[in-house]
Amino acid sequence: MSRLISLILAFALTGCASSRIEQVREASTGIKQDEAMVLLGRASYNEKQTEESFTECIADALNEGENPIRLIPEEQFKDDLYPWFEPRTAPTSADELGRLFAQPGVQQRINDANVRYLAWIDGDTVTIDSGGSMSCTISTFGGGCFGVSYWEEDASYQASIWDLQTLTSTGQISADATGTSYLAGLVLPIPILARPGNAACKGLATQLRAFIVGES
């Protein structure tokens, strides 16, 4: 029993995520107080979409602090650019945004909305490994769970940033985070969550803010 307790405590100390952020800048940036940015999550309608909760996490982070970045809601932006973001005609990758921007009338719609930057968010969180074992029993004398199970997740996301004033790409920011979560059982199951998706969100949002305002 003491060995199991020691093992659970050791796992509790290692339930964390590590992240890596990389940036490629193609043009200088900067944003005025009356200008805004929009976040668009990948939505291919045929493949797995970027989680809405991830783009919401980035939006919440960009709205915080002394100098928040004004954001246009994704649905409002799509409505303003109707019908170019209808499922059958919407771009399915950052590379296809150039084709969209070349359409007649798009530039005027963007100018009317006063949206300066668009960040196309692409990626997802996947489980890459799992293992361990846990058993739970219930009897007239009580019950409980014993054992340890784990799962390792990888969260990989990329933000492609477009300057909608010049309709050109200004760069990309990528965030990759991995973490191992545990479910330890000693009578009651105890979850020890790494949350690599949250780590990727915070790292990407911090770098995205600095990128947009033009900080080196």
C-alpha positions in Angstrom: 0.0 0.0 0.0 2.8 2.5 0.9 4.5 1.8 -2.5 1.2 2.6 -4.3 0.9 5.9 -2.3 4.4 6.8 -3.2 3.8 6.0 -6.9 0.6 8.2 -7.0 2.4 11.1 -5.3 5.3 10.9 -7.8 2.8 11.0 -10.7 1.1 14.0 -9.1 4.3 15.9 -9.3 4.8 15.2 -13.0 1.3 16.0 -14.3 2.4 19.0 -16.3 2.8 20.2 -19.9 5.9 21.5 -21.8 5.4 23.9 -24.7 7.5 25.3 -27.6 6.6 28.5 -29.6 8.1 29.4 -32.9 7.5 32.5 -35.0 8.2 33.5 -38.7 7.7 37.2 -39.5 7.3 38.2 -43.1 6.3 41.9 -42.7 6.2 44.6 -40.0 2.9 45.0 -38.1 1.1 47.5 -35.8 -2.4 48.2 -34.9 -4.4 51.4 -34.0 -7.0 51.7 -31.3 -9.8 51.9 -33.7 -8.7 48.8 -35.7 -9.7 45.2 -34.9 -8.6 41.7 -35.5 -10.6 38.5 -36.2 -9.7 34.9 -35.3 -10.9 32.2 -37.7 -10.6 28.5 -36.8 -10.2 26.0 -39.5 -13.5 24.5 -40.6 -13.0 22.1 -43.6 -16.4 20.4 -43.1 -14.8 17.2 -44.2 -11.9 16.9 -41.7 -11.6 17.6 -38.0 -12.2 21.3 -37.2 -10.0 23.3 -34.9 -11.8 23.3 -31.5 -14.0 26.3 -31.0 -12.9 26.3 -27.3 -9.3 26.8 -28.5 -10.0 30.0 -30.4 -12.2 31.2 -27.5 -9.3 30.7 -25.2 -7.0 32.8 -27.4 -9.8 35.5 -27.6 -10.1 35.6 -23.8 -6.3 36.0 -23.5 -6.2 38.8 -26.1 -9.0 40.6 -24.3 -7.1 40.7 -21.0 -4.4 43.1 -19.8 -3.9 46.9 -19.9 -4.0 47.1 -23.8 -6.5 44.5 -25.0 -6.8 43.9 -28.8 -10.3 44.6 -30.1 -11.7 41.5 -31.7 -14.5 41.1 -34.2 -16.6 37.9 -33.5 -16.0 35.2 -36.1 -19.6 34.8 -37.0 -20.0 38.6 -37.4 -17.0 38.6 -39.8 -18.5 35.8 -41.8 -21.8 37.5 -42.0 -20.2 40.7 -43.1 -18.4 38.8 -45.9 -21.5 36.8 -47.0 -21.5 34.7 -49.2 -17.8 34.1 -49.3 -17.7 32.1 -46.1 -20.6 29.8 -46.9 -19.7 26.1 -46.4 -19.4 25.3 -50.1 -17.2 28.3 -50.9 -15.3 29.1 -47.7 -11.5 28.8 -47.7 -10.3 25.6 -46.0 -6.7 26.6 -45.4 -4.7 29.8 -44.9 -3.3 29.4 -48.4 -6.7 29.8 -49.9 -7.3 33.2 -48.2 -5.4 34.9 -51.1 -8.0 33.5 -53.5 -10.8 34.9 -51.4 -9.2 38.3 -51.1 -8.9 38.6 -54.9 -12.7 38.4 -55.3 -14.4 41.6 -56.3 -16.0 43.4 -53.4 -14.2 41.7 -50.6 -11.7 44.5 -50.0 -14.6 47.0 -49.6 -16.4 44.7 -47.1 -13.3 44.4 -45.0 -12.7 48.2 -45.1 -16.3 48.8 -43.9 -15.7 46.5 -40.9 -12.4 48.2 -40.1 -10.7 44.8 -39.5 -6.9 45.2 -39.8 -5.7 41.6 -39.1 -7.0 38.1 -39.6 -5.4 35.2 -37.7 -6.2 31.8 -39.2 -6.0 29.2 -36.4 -5.2 25.6 -37.5 -4.5 22.5 -35.4 -5.9 20.2 -32.8 -5.1 18.2 -29.7 -4.6 14.4 -30.1 -3.8 11.5 -27.7 -0.5 9.9 -28.7 -0.1 7.3 -26.0 -2.0 5.8 -23.1 -1.5 3.0 -20.6 -1.7 1.8 -17.0 -4.6 0.0 -15.3 -7.2 0.8 -12.8 -9.9 -1.3 -11.2 -12.9 -0.2 -9.2 -15.0 -2.4 -6.9 -18.2 -2.0 -5.0 -19.4 -4.3 -2.3 -21.6 -4.3 0.8 -18.5 -3.4 2.8 -17.7 -0.4 0.6 -15.7 0.1 -2.5 -12.9 2.0 -4.1 -10.6 2.4 -7.1 -6.9 1.2 -7.2 -4.2 1.7 -9.7 -2.9 4.3 -12.1 -3.7 5.0 -15.8 -2.2 7.7 -18.0 -2.6 9.4 -21.3 -0.2 11.6 -23.2 -1.5 14.4 -25.4 0.1 16.6 -28.1 -1.4 20.0 -28.9 -0.1 21.5 -32.1 -1.5 24.7 -33.5 -0.5 27.4 -36.0 -1.7 31.0 -36.5 -1.3 32.5 -39.9 -1.6 36.2 -39.7 -2.9 38.4 -42.6 -2.8 42.1 -42.9 -6.2 43.0 -44.4 -5.1 46.5 -45.3 -2.6 45.2 -47.8 -4.1 41.7 -48.2 -0.8 40.0 -47.6 0.6 37.4 -45.2 2.6 38.9 -42.4 3.9 35.7 -40.8 3.1 32.5 -38.8 3.2 31.5 -35.2 3.3 27.9 -34.2 2.7 26.4 -30.7 3.3 22.8 -29.7 2.7 21.5 -26.2 2.8 17.9 -24.8 1.8 16.6 -21.5 0.9 13.5 -19.6 -2.2 13.3 -17.5 -2.9 10.7 -14.8 -5.8 9.1 -13.1 -4.6 7.8 -9.8 -6.9 5.5 -7.7 -6.5 5.2 -4.0 -10.1 4.5 -2.9 -11.2 7.7 -4.8 -10.0 8.3 -8.4 -7.8 11.4 -8.5 -7.3 13.1 -11.9 -4.0 14.9 -12.5 -4.4 16.8 -15.7 -1.6 18.3 -17.8 -3.8 20.4 -20.1 -1.4 20.8 -23.0 -4.1 22.5 -25.1 -4.3 25.3 -22.5 -0.5 25.7 -22.5 -0.5 26.0 -26.3 -3.3 28.5 -26.1 -1.6 30.8 -23.6 1.7 30.6 -25.4 0.2 31.3 -28.8 -1.9 34.2 -27.5 1.0 35.8 -25.8 3.2 35.6 -28.9 0.3 36.7 -31.1 -0.3 39.8 -29.1 3.3 40.8 -29.3 3.3 40.0 -33.0 0.3 42.2 -33.8 1.4 45.3 -31.8 4.8 45.1 -33.4 6.9 44.1 -30.5 10.2 42.4 -31.3 
